[in-house]
Amino acid sequence: MGDNSWWVGVLTALTAIGASWVTSRGNTSSARIEAEVNAHASHVAKVRDERRRAYSEMSASAHALAEVFWRMVEVDRSVDNSRKAEIVKEMQIASRKALSGVTKASTEVYLQGPEPVAKEARALQQAAVASFWKLGEIGDACGDQRNQYTLAYQAFRAQHHRFIDVARAGLEVT
């Protein structure tokens, strides 16, 4: 009987070693998977934060340019043609700086992606440029140039709203 107890002890020891090895492999695999999941979650959060910052800057830059363009209401309310021309000139100067912000922000969005958001950012930048040029053609805000500016401005505002809608979807990073 002494021999059997020796074999039972050996078998028990081998079983314990095997169980320990299986547990160790499972723990290692589990830790690796957990590390991969955490790394992916960290990457997704970083991308989302970078995109949110870029999209927010794009929208803020477009809004700053729109504020300059909104001054056309002052032009419309003015009865003095020289004052109208003066306000338009101020708008042209201010819009040049604001357009620079839109261009810079659109480049950042273009780099951050994804493609649908980058495309809408480029379209918004192009609409901003078109409005800027139409504003540059206005003298005292009367006549056909004024109507063309209004159409360009409306297209710019509509594109800003499209950008916001697509940017919201672009924040859904997987």
NUTOR-130406 format. One line per 3 residues: their letters; for each residue x, y, z of N, C-alpha, C. Coordinates in nm, 2 decimals. Layout:
REM residues N
a = X:Y:Z:X:Y:Z:X:Y:Z; ...
//
This chain:
REM residues 174
mgd = 0.08:-0.12:0.00:0.00:0.00:0.00:0.08:0.13:0.00; 0.20:0.11:0.05:0.29:0.23:0.05:0.32:0.28:-0.09; 0.33:0.18:-0.19:0.36:0.22:-0.32:0.24:0.30:-0.38
nsw = 0.12:0.27:-0.36:0.01:0.34:-0.41:0.00:0.48:-0.36; 0.03:0.50:-0.24:0.03:0.64:-0.18:0.13:0.73:-0.24; 0.24:0.66:-0.28:0.35:0.74:-0.35:0.30:0.78:-0.48
wvg = 0.23:0.70:-0.56:0.17:0.73:-0.69:0.06:0.83:-0.68; -0.02:0.82:-0.58:-0.12:0.92:-0.55:-0.06:1.06:-0.52; 0.04:1.06:-0.45:0.11:1.19:-0.42:0.17:1.25:-0.55
vlt = 0.23:1.16:-0.63:0.29:1.21:-0.76:0.18:1.26:-0.85; 0.07:1.19:-0.86:-0.04:1.23:-0.94:-0.10:1.36:-0.89; -0.11:1.37:-0.76:-0.17:1.49:-0.70:-0.08:1.61:-0.73
alt = 0.05:1.59:-0.72:0.15:1.70:-0.75:0.14:1.74:-0.89; 0.14:1.64:-0.98:0.13:1.67:-1.13:0.00:1.74:-1.16; -0.11:1.70:-1.10:-0.23:1.77:-1.12:-0.23:1.92:-1.07
aig = -0.17:1.94:-0.96:-0.15:2.07:-0.90:-0.07:2.16:-1.00; 0.04:2.10:-1.04:0.13:2.17:-1.14:0.06:2.20:-1.27; -0.02:2.11:-1.32:-0.09:2.13:-1.44:-0.20:2.24:-1.42
asw = -0.27:2.23:-1.31:-0.37:2.33:-1.28:-0.31:2.47:-1.26; -0.20:2.47:-1.20:-0.13:2.60:-1.18:-0.08:2.66:-1.32; -0.04:2.57:-1.41:0.01:2.62:-1.54:-0.11:2.67:-1.62
vts = -0.22:2.59:-1.62:-0.35:2.64:-1.69:-0.40:2.77:-1.63; -0.40:2.78:-1.50:-0.44:2.91:-1.44:-0.35:3.02:-1.48; -0.22:3.00:-1.48:-0.12:3.10:-1.52:-0.14:3.14:-1.66
rgn = -0.16:3.05:-1.75:-0.19:3.08:-1.89:-0.32:3.17:-1.90; -0.42:3.13:-1.83:-0.55:3.20:-1.83:-0.53:3.34:-1.78; -0.46:3.35:-1.67:-0.44:3.49:-1.62:-0.35:3.58:-1.71
tss = -0.25:3.52:-1.77:-0.17:3.59:-1.87:-0.26:3.63:-1.99; -0.34:3.54:-2.04:-0.42:3.58:-2.15:-0.52:3.68:-2.11; -0.58:3.67:-2.00:-0.68:3.77:-1.95:-0.61:3.90:-1.93
ari = -0.49:3.91:-1.87:-0.42:4.03:-1.86:-0.39:4.10:-1.99; -0.35:4.02:-2.09:-0.32:4.07:-2.22:-0.44:4.13:-2.29; -0.55:4.06:-2.28:-0.68:4.10:-2.34:-0.72:4.23:-2.27
eae = -0.71:4.24:-2.14:-0.75:4.36:-2.06:-0.66:4.47:-2.10; -0.53:4.45:-2.12:-0.44:4.56:-2.16:-0.48:4.61:-2.30; -0.51:4.52:-2.39:-0.55:4.56:-2.53:-0.68:4.64:-2.52
vna = -0.78:4.59:-2.44:-0.90:4.67:-2.43:-0.88:4.81:-2.38; -0.80:4.81:-2.27:-0.77:4.94:-2.21:-0.69:5.04:-2.31; -0.60:4.98:-2.39:-0.53:5.06:-2.48:-0.62:5.11:-2.59
has = -0.71:5.02:-2.64:-0.81:5.06:-2.74:-0.90:5.17:-2.69; -0.95:5.15:-2.57:-1.04:5.25:-2.51:-0.97:5.39:-2.49; -0.84:5.38:-2.45:-0.76:5.51:-2.44:-0.74:5.57:-2.57
hva = -0.71:5.49:-2.68:-0.70:5.55:-2.81:-0.83:5.61:-2.86; -0.94:5.54:-2.84:-1.07:5.60:-2.88:-1.10:5.73:-2.81; -1.07:5.73:-2.68:-1.10:5.86:-2.61:-1.01:5.97:-2.66
kvr = -0.88:5.94:-2.69:-0.79:6.04:-2.74:-0.83:6.09:-2.87; -0.87:6.00:-2.96:-0.91:6.04:-3.10:-1.04:6.13:-3.09; -1.13:6.08:-3.00:-1.26:6.16:-2.98:-1.23:6.30:-2.93
der = -1.14:6.31:-2.83:-1.11:6.44:-2.78:-1.04:6.53:-2.88; -0.95:6.48:-2.96:-0.88:6.56:-3.06:-0.98:6.60:-3.17; -1.07:6.51:-3.21:-1.17:6.55:-3.30:-1.27:6.65:-3.25
rra = -1.31:6.63:-3.13:-1.40:6.73:-3.06:-1.34:6.87:-3.06; -1.21:6.88:-3.02:-1.14:7.00:-3.02:-1.14:7.07:-3.16; -1.10:6.99:-3.26:-1.09:7.04:-3.39:-1.22:7.08:-3.45
yse = -1.33:7.00:-3.43:-1.46:7.03:-3.48:-1.51:7.16:-3.41; -1.49:7.17:-3.28:-1.53:7.28:-3.20:-1.46:7.41:-3.25; -1.34:7.40:-3.28:-1.26:7.52:-3.33:-1.31:7.56:-3.47
msa = -1.35:7.46:-3.55:-1.40:7.49:-3.68:-1.53:7.56:-3.67; -1.62:7.51:-3.59:-1.75:7.57:-3.57:-1.74:7.71:-3.51; -1.65:7.73:-3.41:-1.63:7.86:-3.35:-1.57:7.96:-3.45
sah = -1.48:7.91:-3.54:-1.42:8.00:-3.64:-1.53:8.04:-3.74; -1.61:7.95:-3.78:-1.72:7.98:-3.88:-1.82:8.08:-3.81; -1.85:8.06:-3.68:-1.94:8.15:-3.61:-1.88:8.29:-3.60
ala = -1.75:8.30:-3.58:-1.68:8.43:-3.57:-1.69:8.50:-3.71; -1.68:8.43:-3.81:-1.69:8.49:-3.95:-1.83:8.53:-3.97; -1.93:8.45:-3.93:-2.07:8.48:-3.94:-2.10:8.61:-3.87
evf = -2.04:8.63:-3.75:-2.07:8.75:-3.68:-2.03:8.87:-3.76; -1.92:8.86:-3.83:-1.87:8.97:-3.92:-1.98:8.99:-4.03; -2.02:8.88:-4.09:-2.11:8.89:-4.20:-2.25:8.94:-4.15
wrm = -2.28:8.92:-4.02:-2.41:8.96:-3.97:-2.42:9.11:-3.96; -2.30:9.18:-3.96:-2.30:9.32:-3.96:-2.38:9.39:-4.08; -2.41:9.31:-4.18:-2.48:9.36:-4.29:-2.61:9.42:-4.25
vev = -2.67:9.37:-4.14:-2.79:9.43:-4.08:-2.77:9.58:-4.05; -2.65:9.62:-4.00:-2.62:9.76:-3.98:-2.62:9.84:-4.11; -2.56:9.77:-4.21:-2.56:9.84:-4.34:-2.70:9.86:-4.39
drs = -2.79:9.76:-4.38:-2.93:9.77:-4.42:-3.00:9.88:-4.35; -2.97:9.90:-4.22:-3.04:10.00:-4.14:-2.99:10.14:-4.17; -2.87:10.15:-4.22:-2.81:10.28:-4.24:-2.88:10.35:-4.36
vdn = -2.90:10.48:-4.35:-2.96:10.55:-4.46:-2.85:10.63:-4.54; -2.74:10.65:-4.48:-2.63:10.72:-4.54:-2.54:10.63:-4.62; -2.53:10.65:-4.76:-2.45:10.56:-4.84:-2.30:10.56:-4.80
srk = -2.25:10.67:-4.76:-2.11:10.68:-4.72:-2.09:10.59:-4.59; -2.19:10.59:-4.50:-2.18:10.51:-4.38:-2.19:10.36:-4.42; -2.28:10.33:-4.51:-2.29:10.20:-4.56:-2.16:10.15:-4.61
aei = -2.09:10.23:-4.69:-1.96:10.19:-4.75:-1.86:10.17:-4.64; -1.86:10.26:-4.54:-1.77:10.25:-4.43:-1.79:10.12:-4.35; -1.91:10.08:-4.33:-1.94:9.95:-4.25:-1.89:9.83:-4.34
vke = -1.92:9.84:-4.47:-1.88:9.73:-4.55:-1.73:9.71:-4.55; -1.66:9.83:-4.56:-1.51:9.82:-4.56:-1.46:9.76:-4.42; -1.52:9.80:-4.31:-1.49:9.74:-4.18:-1.51:9.59:-4.18
mqi = -1.62:9.55:-4.24:-1.66:9.41:-4.25:-1.55:9.33:-4.34; -1.51:9.40:-4.45:-1.41:9.33:-4.53:-1.28:9.31:-4.46; -1.24:9.41:-4.38:-1.11:9.40:-4.31:-1.13:9.29:-4.20
asr = -1.24:9.29:-4.12:-1.26:9.20:-4.02:-1.28:9.05:-4.07; -1.34:9.04:-4.18:-1.37:8.91:-4.24:-1.24:8.84:-4.29; -1.14:8.92:-4.33:-1.01:8.87:-4.37:-0.95:8.79:-4.26
kal = -0.94:8.85:-4.14:-0.89:8.78:-4.02:-0.97:8.66:-3.98; -1.10:8.67:-3.98:-1.19:8.56:-3.94:-1.18:8.45:-4.04; -1.16:8.48:-4.17:-1.15:8.38:-4.27:-1.02:8.30:-4.25
sgv = -0.92:8.36:-4.21:-0.79:8.29:-4.18:-0.82:8.19:-4.07; -0.90:8.22:-3.97:-0.93:8.12:-3.86:-1.01:8.00:-3.92; -1.10:8.03:-4.01:-1.18:7.92:-4.07:-1.08:7.83:-4.15
tka = -0.99:7.89:-4.23:-0.90:7.81:-4.31:-0.81:7.72:-4.22; -0.76:7.78:-4.12:-0.67:7.70:-4.03:-0.75:7.59:-3.96; -0.87:7.62:-3.92:-0.95:7.52:-3.85:-0.99:7.41:-3.95
ste = -1.02:7.44:-4.07:-1.06:7.34:-4.17:-0.95:7.25:-4.20; -0.83:7.30:-4.20:-0.71:7.21:-4.22:-0.69:7.11:-4.11; -0.71:7.16:-3.98:-0.71:7.07:-3.87:-0.81:6.96:-3.88
vyl = -0.94:7.00:-3.91:-1.04:6.90:-3.93:-1.01:6.80:-4.04; -0.95:6.85:-4.15:-0.92:6.77:-4.26:-0.82:6.66:-4.21; -0.72:6.70:-4.13:-0.62:6.61:-4.08:-0.68:6.50:-3.98
qgp = -0.78:6.55:-3.90:-0.84:6.46:-3.80:-0.94:6.36:-3.86; -1.01:6.40:-3.96:-1.10:6.31:-4.02:-1.22:6.29:-3.94; -1.30:6.19:-3.97:-1.29:6.10:-4.08:-1.33:6.17:-4.21
epv = -1.33:6.10:-4.32:-1.35:6.16:-4.45:-1.48:6.24:-4.47; -1.59:6.19:-4.42:-1.71:6.27:-4.44:-1.71:6.41:-4.37; -1.65:6.41:-4.25:-1.63:6.54:-4.18:-1.53:6.63:-4.25
ake = -1.42:6.57:-4.29:-1.32:6.65:-4.36:-1.38:6.71:-4.49; -1.46:6.64:-4.56:-1.52:6.69:-4.68:-1.61:6.81:-4.65; -1.69:6.80:-4.54:-1.78:6.91:-4.50:-1.70:7.03:-4.45
ara = -1.59:7.00:-4.39:-1.51:7.11:-4.34:-1.45:7.19:-4.46; -1.41:7.12:-4.56:-1.35:7.18:-4.68:-1.47:7.26:-4.75; -1.58:7.20:-4.76:-1.70:7.27:-4.82:-1.73:7.40:-4.74
lqq = -1.72:7.39:-4.61:-1.75:7.51:-4.53:-1.65:7.62:-4.55; -1.52:7.57:-4.56:-1.42:7.67:-4.59:-1.44:7.74:-4.73; -1.47:7.66:-4.82:-1.50:7.71:-4.96:-1.62:7.81:-4.96
aav = -1.72:7.77:-4.88:-1.84:7.86:-4.88:-1.80:7.99:-4.81; -1.71:7.98:-4.71:-1.66:8.10:-4.64:-1.59:8.19:-4.73; -1.50:8.13:-4.81:-1.42:8.21:-4.91:-1.51:8.27:-5.01
asf = -1.61:8.20:-5.06:-1.71:8.26:-5.16:-1.78:8.38:-5.10; -1.82:8.37:-4.97:-1.89:8.48:-4.91:-1.80:8.60:-4.89; -1.67:8.57:-4.85:-1.57:8.67:-4.84:-1.55:8.75:-4.97
wkl = -1.54:8.68:-5.08:-1.52:8.74:-5.21:-1.64:8.82:-5.25; -1.76:8.77:-5.22:-1.88:8.85:-5.26:-1.89:8.97:-5.17; -1.85:8.96:-5.04:-1.85:9.08:-4.96:-1.75:9.19:-5.02
gei = -1.64:9.14:-5.07:-1.54:9.23:-5.13:-1.59:9.30:-5.25; -1.69:9.25:-5.32:-1.74:9.31:-5.44:-1.85:9.42:-5.41; -1.89:9.43:-5.28:-1.99:9.52:-5.24:-1.93:9.66:-5.21
gda = -2.00:9.76:-5.27:-1.95:9.90:-5.24:-2.03:9.95:-5.12; -2.15:10.00:-5.15:-2.24:10.05:-5.04:-2.36:9.96:-5.01; -2.34:9.83:-5.05:-2.44:9.73:-5.02:-2.57:9.75:-5.09
cgd = -2.57:9.80:-5.21:-2.69:9.82:-5.29:-2.67:9.74:-5.42; -2.77:9.70:-5.48:-2.77:9.64:-5.62:-2.75:9.49:-5.62; -2.70:9.44:-5.73:-2.69:9.30:-5.76:-2.58:9.24:-5.67
qrn = -2.47:9.31:-5.65:-2.37:9.25:-5.56:-2.42:9.22:-5.42; -2.51:9.30:-5.37:-2.57:9.27:-5.24:-2.65:9.14:-5.24; -2.72:9.12:-5.35:-2.80:9.00:-5.36:-2.71:8.88:-5.38
qyt = -2.60:8.89:-5.45:-2.51:8.78:-5.47:-2.44:8.75:-5.33; -2.41:8.85:-5.26:-2.35:8.83:-5.12:-2.45:8.76:-5.03; -2.58:8.80:-5.04:-2.68:8.73:-4.95:-2.69:8.58:-4.99
lay = -2.69:8.55:-5.11:-2.69:8.41:-5.15:-2.57:8.33:-5.11; -2.45:8.40:-5.12:-2.33:8.33:-5.07:-2.33:8.31:-4.92; -2.38:8.41:-4.85:-2.39:8.41:-4.71:-2.48:8.30:-4.66
qaf = -2.60:8.29:-4.73:-2.69:8.18:-4.69:-2.64:8.04:-4.72; -2.56:8.03:-4.83:-2.50:7.90:-4.86:-2.39:7.87:-4.75; -2.32:7.97:-4.70:-2.22:7.95:-4.60:-2.29:7.91:-4.47
raq = -2.40:7.97:-4.43:-2.47:7.93:-4.31:-2.53:7.79:-4.32; -2.58:7.76:-4.43:-2.63:7.62:-4.45:-2.52:7.52:-4.45; -2.41:7.55:-4.50:-2.29:7.46:-4.50:-2.24:7.44:-4.35
hhr = -2.25:7.55:-4.28:-2.21:7.54:-4.13:-2.30:7.44:-4.06; -2.42:7.45:-4.09:-2.52:7.35:-4.02:-2.49:7.21:-4.07; -2.46:7.19:-4.20:-2.43:7.05:-4.25:-2.30:7.00:-4.18
fid = -2.20:7.09:-4.17:-2.08:7.05:-4.10:-2.11:7.00:-3.96; -2.19:7.08:-3.88:-2.22:7.04:-3.74:-2.28:6.91:-3.74; -2.38:6.88:-3.83:-2.45:6.75:-3.83:-2.35:6.64:-3.86
var = -2.26:6.65:-3.95:-2.17:6.55:-3.99:-2.06:6.53:-3.88; -2.02:6.64:-3.82:-1.92:6.64:-3.72:-1.97:6.56:-3.60; -2.09:6.58:-3.56:-2.15:6.51:-3.45:-2.14:6.36:-3.47
agl = -2.16:6.31:-3.59:-2.15:6.17:-3.62:-2.00:6.13:-3.62; -1.91:6.22:-3.66:-1.77:6.19:-3.66:-1.71:6.17:-3.53; -1.78:6.21:-3.42:-1.73:6.19:-3.29:-1.76:6.05:-3.24
evt = -1.83:5.97:-3.31:-1.86:5.83:-3.27:-1.75:5.74:-3.32; -1.65:5.74:-3.25:-1.53:5.66:-3.28:-1.54:5.52:-3.22; -1.51:5.42:-3.30:-1.51:5.28:-3.25:-1.38:5.22:-3.26
//
